[in-house]
């Protein structure tokens, strides 16, 4: 069975907060405990790549390789980035960020400082707000971690992305994110959206 929740027309972080809370509350009421939400931001992904020196046209390839992190590990990602012809200094800088960032709101804040020359600091502030608010008001028991390697392969995501994983289930059991540009492509009217 699959269930879908979408919020249209809300440009603020309230949409992400509401979606994560609705998902975790439902899972909690179904009896699941101690699952984990991994969260990231597509603009942070792009800023990390830019900061490291990758050309914008290389970003998608870099993210496809990064998305294999849970299967091939840090060494595998580093090796594949180098084999793909990327500059060693860019790969080294990128891997250093991934190795040193912590998976909590403090890590997001520090990453915002590091990336301030290539990304508006409000992006990290927004993600911190989502993480802290969800933790403060959640009803279910779950972990919430910042995962700078989370890509969510769908290229239509424009902001926050997240996945829910549980022990005993392969891959993710839920996931989503912000996709502000998709509806406008079909209707001609820009519509903020998150689902």
C-alpha positions in Angstrom: 0.0 0.0 0.0 1.1 3.5 -0.7 -0.1 6.7 0.9 0.6 10.2 -0.4 0.4 13.6 1.3 1.0 16.9 -0.5 0.8 20.5 0.6 0.4 23.0 -2.2 0.6 26.8 -2.0 2.7 27.0 1.2 6.2 28.4 0.6 7.4 28.3 4.2 9.0 25.5 6.2 5.6 24.9 7.9 4.8 22.5 5.0 7.9 20.3 5.6 7.3 20.3 9.4 3.6 19.3 8.9 4.5 16.6 6.4 7.2 15.1 8.7 4.9 15.2 11.7 2.0 13.7 9.9 4.2 10.9 8.6 5.9 10.1 12.0 2.6 10.4 13.9 1.0 7.9 11.5 3.9 5.5 11.8 3.8 5.8 15.6 0.1 5.1 15.7 0.7 2.0 13.5 3.0 0.8 16.3 6.4 1.5 14.7 9.1 2.8 17.1 12.7 3.9 16.8 12.6 4.6 13.1 14.9 7.2 11.6 14.2 10.3 9.5 17.2 11.3 7.3 16.9 14.9 6.1 18.9 17.1 3.7 18.4 20.1 1.4 19.0 20.1 -2.4 20.4 23.6 -2.2 23.0 22.4 0.4 23.9 19.5 -1.9 24.6 22.0 -4.7 26.4 24.4 -2.5 28.7 21.6 -1.2 29.6 20.7 -4.8 30.2 24.3 -5.8 32.3 25.0 -2.7 34.4 21.9 -3.5 35.1 23.2 -7.0 32.9 21.0 -9.2 31.5 22.6 -12.3 27.7 23.0 -12.3 27.3 20.7 -15.2 29.0 18.0 -13.2 26.6 18.2 -10.2 24.2 15.6 -11.4 26.9 13.0 -11.9 28.5 13.9 -8.6 25.1 13.4 -6.9 24.5 10.0 -8.6 27.8 8.8 -7.2 27.1 10.3 -3.8 23.7 8.5 -3.7 25.7 5.2 -3.6 27.2 6.1 -0.2 25.2 3.5 1.7 26.2 0.8 -0.7 29.9 1.6 -1.4 30.9 3.8 1.5 33.2 6.8 1.7 36.2 5.1 0.0 34.0 3.8 -2.8 32.4 7.3 -3.5 35.8 8.9 -3.4 37.3 6.3 -5.8 34.4 6.7 -8.2 34.5 10.5 -8.2 38.2 10.3 -9.1 37.7 7.6 -11.7 35.0 9.9 -13.3 37.8 12.4 -14.1 37.0 15.0 -11.4 39.9 17.1 -10.0 41.5 15.4 -7.0 41.5 18.7 -5.0 37.7 19.0 -5.6 37.1 15.4 -4.6 39.3 15.8 -1.5 37.6 19.0 -0.4 34.1 17.4 -0.9 35.0 14.2 1.0 36.4 16.3 3.9 33.1 18.1 4.3 31.2 14.8 4.3 33.6 13.3 6.8 33.6 16.2 9.3 30.0 17.4 9.3 27.9 16.2 12.3 24.4 14.8 11.7 22.5 17.2 14.0 21.3 20.8 13.8 24.6 22.1 15.0 26.3 20.4 12.1 23.9 22.1 9.7 24.7 25.5 11.4 28.4 24.9 11.0 28.0 23.8 7.4 26.0 27.0 6.7 29.1 29.0 7.9 31.4 27.0 5.7 29.2 27.4 2.6 28.3 31.1 3.2 30.1 32.3 0.1 28.2 29.9 -2.2 24.8 29.7 -0.6 22.4 32.0 1.3 22.7 31.2 5.0 18.9 31.2 5.3 18.9 27.8 3.6 20.7 26.1 6.6 18.7 28.2 9.0 15.5 26.9 7.5 16.7 23.3 7.8 17.7 23.8 11.4 14.2 25.3 12.1 12.5 22.2 10.6 14.7 19.8 12.6 14.3 21.7 15.9 10.6 22.2 15.5 9.9 18.5 14.6 12.0 17.3 17.6 10.1 19.7 19.9 6.6 18.7 19.0 6.8 15.1 17.7 4.5 12.6 19.3 6.2 9.4 18.0 9.6 8.0 19.0 12.1 8.4 16.2 15.6 9.7 15.3 16.0 12.7 13.2 19.4 13.1 11.5 21.0 15.5 9.0 22.4 13.3 6.2 24.5 15.4 3.7 24.7 12.3 1.5 20.9 12.0 1.0 20.1 12.8 -2.6 16.6 11.4 -3.4 17.2 10.8 -7.1 14.2 12.7 -8.2 15.6 15.8 -10.0 12.4 17.7 -9.4 13.1 18.3 -5.7 14.1 22.0 -5.1 14.6 22.2 -1.3 14.2 20.0 1.7 14.3 16.2 1.1 13.8 13.4 3.6 13.5 9.7 3.9 12.2 7.4 6.7 14.1 4.1 7.3 13.3 1.3 9.7 15.3 -1.7 10.9 14.1 -4.8 9.1 13.0 -3.0 5.9 15.3 -2.6 3.0 15.7 1.0 1.7 13.3 3.7 2.8 9.7 3.2 3.8 8.7 6.8 3.2 10.3 9.9 1.6 9.6 13.2 0.1 10.5 16.8 -0.2 9.9 20.2 -1.7 9.2 20.5 -5.4 8.4 24.1 -6.0 8.9 24.1 -9.8 6.9 21.1 -10.9 3.3 22.3 -10.9 4.3 25.5 -12.7 5.6 23.4 -15.6 2.2 22.0 -16.2 -0.1 25.0 -15.2 2.1 28.0 -16.1 1.5 29.3 -12.6 4.3 29.0 -10.0 3.0 27.0 -7.1 5.0 26.1 -4.0 4.6 22.4 -3.3 5.9 19.8 -0.8 4.9 16.1 -0.5 
